[in-house]
Amino acid sequence: MPELPEMENYKILLNELISNRPITSIVINREKSINIPIPSFLEQMQNTSIIRIERRAKHLLIHLSNQKILLLHLMLGGWMFYGTEEEKPKRTIQVRLSFGEKNLYFIGLRLGYLHLLTIEECKERLKELGPEPFDPHFTEEAFTNTITTRKGALKLKLVDQHFISGIGNCYSDEICYGAQILPTRKIEDLNEGEVKKLYHSMQKTLAAATNIGGYMEHPLYVGDKKTGSYNDLCKVYDREGEVCQRCNNKIILIKISSKKCFYCPGCQF
């Protein structure tokens, strides 16, 4: 599932590609991917343009010229492609937004969605999300104050969107690896030094992944060399059986409450 770095990368690239561009046509191939009947969706989207694109947690907020927002969550398996009809992947397209000769294709939206909302409806939908890791107010002190009020397995809290927004399975494991802390540890058992290491690992890991385009498998457009660049740099995620770069022990995979969890038993404590 795309996480904060992947969605931030999409936000940056799409602002360059479609910001201030009028939408010339729309095709909805799967009504369940949107939140209102197709005729109403098309009517409200008529003669609109993209003003800007923002990110909140794992969502993209596509601001429209009619003061409404397209709220996108790709969920598991969702991705996008921008290009001509000839360039598009040979995949089932759930939604297509056209900008003249080029189109933004939404692919794999079986669990994901593209909902048309008012500004207030969007605020209501996102109000329970936790703080953003890159928010200037989310300092080491704020993180410490937040985490010391929680209990339970570290892995499960890191992926809890009410605790911190934007982190999922991949980066929770990478963050724990960077801090040399077992993801199975109980939050209430972490000492002050470990909490500090966890915060700085979170900042470093997410920033590094964002700067090189995250781990998405598919490029956003033909010639996109950035999207997915982090995939080969993961230290533990999806590396079961491989040798740890830090201590030469083998990475193992377990499940915590049905969530996959990768870590090194040799240098995470």
KEKE-3310 file (N, C-alpha, C; in steps of 0.2 Angstrom, whole numbers, plus 5000, padded with zeros to 4 digits):
npx = (5004:5003:5012:5016:5029:5027:5015:5018:5027:5019:5011:5020:5024:5012:5007:5016:5013:4999:4993:4983:4978:4964:4951:4947:4939:4930:4930:4922:4924:4921:4909:4909:4921:4919:4910:4897:4882:4886:4881:4879:4892:4899:4892:4895:4908:4910:4918:4928:4944:4961:4967:4977:4987:4987:4993:4988:4992:4990:4982:4978:4973:4964:4962:4949:4943:4930:4928:4928:4934:4943:4945:4958:4962:4973:4974:4976:4986:4982:4987:4994:4994:5001:4998:4997:4984:4990:5002:4997:4997:4993:4981:4966:4956:4950:4945:4946:4954:4955:4966:4967:4977:4983:4981:4975:4976:4968:4972:4969:4959:4951:4950:4953:4948:4940:4934:4922:4921:4914:4924:4922:4916:4927:4937:4930:4931:4944:4948:4951:4964:4981:4995:5006:5022:5031:5027:5031:5028:5028:5038:5053:5050:5036:5033:5038:5029:5017:5019:5022:5010:5004:5001:5005:5011:5025:5025:5012:5007:5014:5009:4996:4985:4978:4987:5000:5001:5002:5011:5015:5015:5028:5037:5036:5043:5056:5059:5060:5071:5081:5081:5086:5078:5067:5052:5042:5042:5035:5027:5027:5038:5049:5064:5069:5080:5078:5066:5069:5079:5070:5061:5070:5075:5063:5061:5072:5071:5059:5061:5072:5066:5056:5063:5068:5058:5050:5044:5036:5030:5027:5031:5026:5024:5029:5047:5049:5060:5061:5050:5048:5061:5066:5064:5074:5082:5077:5080:5076:5062:5052:5063:5065:5076:5087:5104:5108:5113:5120:5124:5125:5117:5102:5088:5071:5054:5039:5022:5012:4997:4991:4998:5012:5029:5045:5062:5078:5085:5098:5103:5093:5084)
npy = (4994:5011:5023:5037:5043:5038:5044:5058:5059:5057:5068:5079:5077:5077:5090:5097:5092:5093:5103:5118:5115:5112:5100:5090:5079:5065:5048:5036:5020:5011:5012:5010:5015:5028:5041:5045:5044:5041:5051:5062:5064:5067:5079:5088:5089:5095:5107:5110:5114:5108:5115:5114:5101:5093:5083:5073:5062:5046:5050:5059:5076:5083:5098:5108:5119:5122:5124:5112:5095:5082:5067:5056:5039:5027:5014:4996:4990:5000:5012:5025:5032:5043:5049:5047:5039:5029:5026:5021:5009:4991:4988:4987:5001:5011:5024:5039:5054:5067:5078:5086:5079:5071:5059:5056:5041:5030:5016:5000:5002:4994:4993:5005:5023:5037:5051:5064:5078:5091:5105:5105:5093:5085:5089:5084:5070:5068:5071:5063:5059:5056:5066:5074:5067:5076:5088:5104:5107:5094:5089:5082:5082:5083:5071:5062:5065:5061:5047:5042:5041:5030:5012:4995:4985:4991:4990:4990:5002:5011:5010:5014:5025:5035:5038:5042:5049:5042:5032:5015:4997:4995:5006:5007:4995:4999:5010:5005:4997:5006:5013:5002:4994:4982:4978:4972:4976:4982:4998:5004:5000:5006:5015:5032:5035:5026:5030:5043:5039:5032:5042:5050:5041:5039:5052:5053:5041:5042:5055:5052:5042:5049:5058:5051:5046:5035:5018:5013:5002:5005:5017:5034:5041:5039:5038:5042:5042:5043:5038:5025:5022:5020:5007:4997:5000:4997:4991:4980:4977:4966:4958:4945:4932:4937:4944:4954:4971:4977:4968:4955:4945:4935:4942:4941:4936:4939:4938:4951:4952:4949:4957:4959:4958:4963:4960:4962:4950:4950:4963:4971:4976)
npz = (5000:4996:5005:5016:5009:4996:4992:4994:4984:4973:4974:4972:4959:4952:4954:4946:4934:4931:4938:4938:4926:4914:4916:4903:4899:4907:4912:4920:4924:4934:4946:4959:4963:4965:4975:4973:4962:4945:4934:4942:4947:4936:4931:4942:4940:4928:4917:4926:4933:4939:4953:4964:4972:4987:5001:5013:5026:5020:5009:4994:4991:4979:4974:4966:4954:4957:4970:4976:4982:4976:4984:4986:4989:4988:4993:4995:4982:4973:4960:4949:4932:4921:4905:4887:4877:4870:4877:4889:4903:4900:4908:4919:4919:4931:4933:4923:4920:4909:4901:4889:4876:4885:4899:4916:4923:4934:4943:4948:4958:4967:4981:4984:4982:4974:4979:4978:4986:4997:5004:5018:5020:5017:5027:5038:5036:5037:5050:5061:5059:5064:5069:5057:5052:5047:5051:5057:5070:5076:5085:5093:5106:5106:5100:5110:5120:5115:5112:5125:5131:5126:5123:5120:5105:5097:5082:5078:5083:5076:5063:5065:5060:5068:5078:5072:5056:5040:5040:5036:5033:5027:5030:5044:5048:5043:5050:5063:5061:5058:5070:5078:5086:5091:5082:5089:5102:5117:5118:5130:5137:5132:5133:5137:5129:5118:5113:5108:5098:5090:5085:5078:5068:5062:5056:5048:5039:5033:5026:5018:5009:5003:4996:4986:4979:4985:4986:4976:4963:4950:4937:4936:4924:4907:4906:4919:4931:4944:4953:4964:4967:4980:4982:4981:4991:5003:5020:5028:5025:5016:5014:5018:5024:5018:5020:5034:5032:5042:5052:5048:5051:5047:5039:5046:5045:5053:5059:5066:5073:5061:5052:5042:5047:5046:5052:5059:5069:5075:5077:5081:5096)
capx = (5000:5007:5013:5018:5034:5024:5009:5021:5030:5014:5009:5025:5025:5006:5007:5020:5010:4992:4991:4981:4975:4957:4949:4943:4934:4931:4927:4921:4922:4919:4905:4911:4927:4917:4905:4890:4881:4891:4879:4880:4899:4901:4889:4898:4915:4910:4921:4933:4951:4964:4970:4983:4986:4990:4993:4987:4993:4991:4978:4979:4968:4965:4958:4946:4941:4923:4928:4927:4940:4944:4949:4960:4966:4974:4973:4981:4986:4981:4992:4991:4998:4999:5001:4993:4981:4995:5007:4994:4998:4988:4978:4960:4956:4943:4944:4951:4953:4959:4969:4969:4979:4986:4976:4978:4973:4968:4972:4969:4955:4947:4949:4954:4943:4941:4928:4921:4918:4915:4929:4920:4916:4934:4939:4927:4933:4951:4949:4954:4971:4986:5000:5011:5029:5035:5024:5036:5026:5028:5045:5055:5046:5029:5033:5039:5023:5012:5021:5022:5003:5001:5003:5005:5016:5027:5024:5005:5006:5017:5004:4990:4984:4976:4993:5004:4998:5006:5016:5012:5019:5035:5041:5036:5049:5062:5060:5062:5077:5085:5082:5089:5073:5062:5045:5038:5043:5029:5029:5027:5044:5054:5067:5070:5085:5075:5061:5073:5081:5064:5059:5075:5074:5057:5062:5077:5069:5054:5064:5076:5062:5052:5067:5070:5052:5047:5045:5030:5033:5026:5032:5020:5024:5035:5053:5049:5066:5061:5046:5050:5069:5068:5063:5080:5086:5074:5085:5072:5055:5052:5070:5066:5081:5093:5108:5107:5119:5123:5127:5126:5112:5097:5081:5066:5047:5034:5016:5009:4990:4990:5002:5019:5034:5052:5067:5084:5086:5104:5105:5087:5083)
capy = (5000:5017:5027:5044:5045:5037:5049:5064:5059:5058:5075:5084:5076:5079:5097:5099:5089:5094:5109:5124:5112:5111:5093:5090:5074:5060:5042:5031:5013:5007:5017:5009:5019:5035:5041:5047:5042:5044:5057:5068:5066:5071:5085:5092:5090:5099:5113:5112:5113:5107:5121:5111:5095:5092:5077:5072:5055:5042:5053:5065:5081:5087:5104:5109:5126:5123:5124:5105:5092:5075:5064:5050:5035:5021:5008:4991:4989:5006:5017:5030:5033:5050:5049:5046:5033:5024:5025:5018:5002:4986:4986:4989:5008:5012:5031:5042:5061:5069:5085:5086:5073:5066:5057:5053:5035:5028:5009:4996:5005:4989:4994:5012:5027:5044:5054:5071:5081:5098:5106:5103:5085:5082:5090:5079:5064:5067:5075:5059:5057:5059:5072:5072:5066:5082:5094:5107:5106:5088:5089:5076:5083:5082:5064:5059:5066:5057:5040:5039:5040:5024:5005:4990:4983:4996:4990:4991:5009:5015:5010:5017:5032:5040:5039:5046:5048:5041:5026:5009:4991:4996:5011:5005:4991:5002:5015:5001:4995:5012:5014:4996:4992:4977:4981:4968:4978:4986:5005:5007:4997:5009:5020:5039:5035:5023:5035:5048:5036:5031:5049:5052:5036:5041:5058:5051:5036:5045:5060:5048:5038:5054:5062:5047:5043:5030:5011:5011:4998:5008:5024:5038:5042:5037:5042:5044:5039:5044:5034:5018:5022:5017:4999:4993:5003:4994:4987:4974:4976:4962:4955:4939:4927:4940:4945:4961:4975:4979:4963:4949:4940:4935:4945:4936:4938:4936:4942:4954:4954:4948:4962:4956:4962:4961:4963:4958:4948:4951:4970:4975:4974)
capz = (5000:4996:5011:5015:5004:4989:4990:4993:4978:4968:4975:4969:4952:4949:4954:4940:4927:4930:4941:4933:4919:4914:4914:4897:4899:4913:4911:4926:4922:4940:4950:4966:4965:4967:4981:4971:4955:4939:4931:4947:4948:4929:4931:4946:4938:4922:4916:4931:4932:4945:4956:4967:4975:4993:5004:5021:5028:5013:5005:4990:4990:4973:4974:4960:4953:4959:4977:4979:4982:4975:4989:4983:4994:4983:4997:4993:4975:4968:4957:4944:4927:4917:4898:4881:4876:4867:4882:4896:4904:4898:4914:4919:4922:4935:4932:4919:4920:4903:4900:4882:4874:4890:4904:4922:4924:4941:4941:4954:4964:4969:4988:4985:4980:4972:4981:4977:4993:4999:5009:5025:5020:5017:5034:5043:5034:5039:5056:5066:5058:5069:5067:5051:5054:5045:5053:5061:5077:5078:5087:5097:5113:5105:5099:5116:5124:5112:5113:5132:5133:5122:5125:5114:5101:5093:5075:5078:5084:5070:5057:5067:5058:5073:5082:5067:5050:5034:5040:5035:5034:5025:5034:5051:5049:5041:5055:5069:5060:5059:5078:5081:5090:5089:5081:5093:5108:5119:5118:5137:5139:5128:5138:5134:5123:5113:5110:5104:5092:5086:5082:5073:5063:5058:5052:5043:5035:5028:5022:5012:5005:5000:4992:4980:4976:4988:4983:4971:4958:4943:4936:4935:4917:4903:4907:4926:4934:4951:4957:4965:4968:4986:4983:4981:4997:5010:5023:5030:5022:5010:5013:5022:5022:5016:5026:5036:5030:5048:5057:5044:5053:5042:5041:5047:5044:5057:5059:5072:5072:5054:5048:5040:5050:5044:5056:5060:5076:5077:5079:5084:5103)
cpx = (5004:5007:5015:5023:5031:5019:5012:5024:5025:5012:5013:5024:5018:5005:5011:5016:5003:4989:4989:4979:4968:4956:4945:4938:4935:4927:4927:4919:4920:4915:4907:4917:4926:4912:4898:4889:4885:4888:4880:4888:4901:4898:4893:4906:4916:4913:4925:4940:4955:4968:4977:4981:4990:4990:4992:4987:4994:4986:4981:4973:4969:4960:4955:4944:4934:4922:4927:4934:4939:4948:4951:4964:4967:4973:4978:4980:4984:4987:4989:4996:4996:5002:4995:4989:4986:5000:5004:4996:4992:4984:4971:4960:4950:4941:4949:4949:4958:4960:4971:4971:4981:4980:4979:4973:4974:4967:4972:4965:4950:4945:4949:4948:4945:4934:4927:4917:4918:4921:4928:4919:4923:4937:4936:4929:4940:4953:4952:4961:4975:4990:5004:5018:5033:5032:5029:5034:5027:5036:5046:5051:5039:5028:5033:5032:5017:5013:5020:5015:5000:5004:5002:5011:5018:5025:5016:5003:5009:5013:4997:4989:4981:4982:4998:5002:5003:5010:5012:5017:5027:5039:5041:5042:5055:5064:5063:5069:5082:5087:5085:5084:5068:5055:5040:5038:5036:5032:5030:5034:5050:5057:5067:5074:5082:5070:5064:5076:5076:5062:5064:5076:5068:5058:5067:5075:5064:5056:5068:5071:5058:5057:5069:5064:5048:5048:5040:5034:5032:5027:5026:5019:5030:5041:5053:5054:5066:5057:5048:5057:5071:5067:5069:5084:5083:5079:5082:5066:5056:5059:5071:5071:5087:5097:5108:5114:5123:5127:5127:5121:5106:5090:5076:5059:5043:5027:5014:5002:4989:4994:5009:5024:5041:5057:5073:5085:5093:5106:5099:5085:5077)
cpy = (5006:5021:5034:5046:5044:5043:5056:5065:5061:5066:5080:5083:5078:5086:5100:5097:5092:5100:5115:5121:5111:5103:5093:5085:5069:5054:5038:5024:5009:5012:5016:5013:5026:5035:5043:5044:5045:5050:5063:5069:5069:5078:5090:5094:5094:5105:5115:5111:5111:5113:5119:5105:5095:5085:5077:5064:5051:5045:5059:5069:5085:5092:5106:5117:5128:5123:5117:5101:5084:5072:5057:5046:5028:5014:5002:4990:4994:5010:5021:5030:5039:5049:5049:5040:5027:5022:5021:5011:4997:4984:4989:4996:5009:5019:5034:5050:5063:5076:5086:5080:5068:5065:5055:5047:5032:5020:5005:4998:5000:4990:5002:5016:5034:5047:5061:5074:5088:5099:5104:5096:5082:5083:5085:5072:5063:5069:5070:5057:5060:5064:5069:5072:5073:5088:5098:5107:5099:5086:5083:5076:5081:5074:5060:5059:5062:5049:5037:5038:5033:5017:5001:4989:4989:4996:4992:4999:5013:5015:5012:5024:5037:5042:5044:5044:5047:5035:5020:5003:4992:5000:5010:5000:4994:5007:5011:4999:5000:5014:5008:4994:4987:4979:4977:4971:4982:4993:5007:5004:5001:5015:5027:5039:5032:5027:5040:5045:5034:5037:5051:5047:5037:5047:5056:5046:5039:5051:5057:5045:5043:5057:5058:5043:5037:5023:5009:5007:5001:5015:5028:5040:5039:5041:5044:5039:5039:5039:5027:5017:5019:5010:4995:4995:5000:4990:4980:4972:4972:4958:4949:4934:4930:4942:4953:4964:4977:4974:4956:4943:4940:4938:4940:4940:4935:4940:4944:4956:4954:4953:4959:4961:4959:4964:4959:4956:4949:4958:4975:4972:4976)
cpz = (5000:5002:5010:5010:4997:4987:4990:4987:4972:4968:4971:4962:4949:4949:4948:4934:4926:4934:4936:4926:4920:4913:4908:4896:4905:4911:4918:4924:4928:4945:4957:4968:4967:4972:4979:4964:4950:4936:4936:4947:4941:4929:4935:4944:4931:4922:4922:4929:4939:4947:4959:4970:4981:4995:5011:5022:5021:5008:5000:4990:4984:4973:4967:4960:4955:4967:4980:4979:4980:4980:4987:4989:4989:4987:4994:4985:4970:4966:4952:4938:4923:4910:4893:4881:4874:4872:4888:4896:4902:4905:4914:4922:4925:4934:4928:4919:4914:4903:4893:4879:4879:4895:4910:4923:4931:4940:4948:4960:4966:4977:4989:4982:4978:4973:4980:4983:4993:5003:5016:5025:5021:5024:5039:5042:5037:5046:5062:5065:5063:5066:5061:5054:5052:5047:5058:5069:5080:5080:5091:5103:5112:5104:5105:5120:5122:5113:5120:5135:5130:5125:5119:5110:5097:5086:5074:5079:5079:5064:5059:5065:5062:5078:5078:5060:5044:5034:5040:5036:5033:5029:5041:5052:5048:5047:5061:5067:5061:5066:5081:5087:5087:5088:5086:5100:5110:5120:5125:5140:5136:5133:5134:5128:5117:5109:5106:5098:5087:5082:5076:5067:5059:5053:5046:5037:5030:5024:5016:5007:5000:4994:4985:4977:4979:4985:4978:4965:4951:4942:4934:4928:4913:4904:4914:4929:4941:4955:4958:4967:4975:4987:4984:4988:5004:5013:5026:5027:5016:5009:5017:5019:5019:5022:5027:5035:5036:5052:5054:5046:5047:5044:5041:5046:5049:5056:5065:5070:5064:5049:5048:5044:5049:5049:5056:5068:5079:5080:5081:5091:5106)
residu = (MET:PRO:GLU:LEU:PRO:GLU:MET:GLU:ASN:TYR:LYS:ILE:LEU:LEU:ASN:GLU:LEU:ILE:SER:ASN:ARG:PRO:ILE:THR:SER:ILE:VAL:ILE:ASN:ARG:GLU:LYS:SER:ILE:ASN:ILE:PRO:ILE:PRO:SER:PHE:LEU:GLU:GLN:MET:GLN:ASN:THR:SER:ILE:ILE:ARG:ILE:GLU:ARG:ARG:ALA:LYS:HIS:LEU:LEU:ILE:HIS:LEU:SER:ASN:GLN:LYS:ILE:LEU:LEU:LEU:HIS:LEU:MET:LEU:GLY:GLY:TRP:MET:PHE:TYR:GLY:THR:GLU:GLU:GLU:LYS:PRO:LYS:ARG:THR:ILE:GLN:VAL:ARG:LEU:SER:PHE:GLY:GLU:LYS:ASN:LEU:TYR:PHE:ILE:GLY:LEU:ARG:LEU:GLY:TYR:LEU:HIS:LEU:LEU:THR:ILE:GLU:GLU:CYS:LYS:GLU:ARG:LEU:LYS:GLU:LEU:GLY:PRO:GLU:PRO:PHE:ASP:PRO:HIS:PHE:THR:GLU:GLU:ALA:PHE:THR:ASN:THR:ILE:THR:THR:ARG:LYS:GLY:ALA:LEU:LYS:LEU:LYS:LEU:VAL:ASP:GLN:HIS:PHE:ILE:SER:GLY:ILE:GLY:ASN:CYS:TYR:SER:ASP:GLU:ILE:CYS:TYR:GLY:ALA:GLN:ILE:LEU:PRO:THR:ARG:LYS:ILE:GLU:ASP:LEU:ASN:GLU:GLY:GLU:VAL:LYS:LYS:LEU:TYR:HIS:SER:MET:GLN:LYS:THR:LEU:ALA:ALA:ALA:THR:ASN:ILE:GLY:GLY:TYR:MET:GLU:HIS:PRO:LEU:TYR:VAL:GLY:ASP:LYS:LYS:THR:GLY:SER:TYR:ASN:ASP:LEU:CYS:LYS:VAL:TYR:ASP:ARG:GLU:GLY:GLU:VAL:CYS:GLN:ARG:CYS:ASN:ASN:LYS:ILE:ILE:LEU:ILE:LYS:ILE:SER:SER:LYS:LYS:CYS:PHE:TYR:CYS:PRO:GLY:CYS:GLN:PHE)
# end
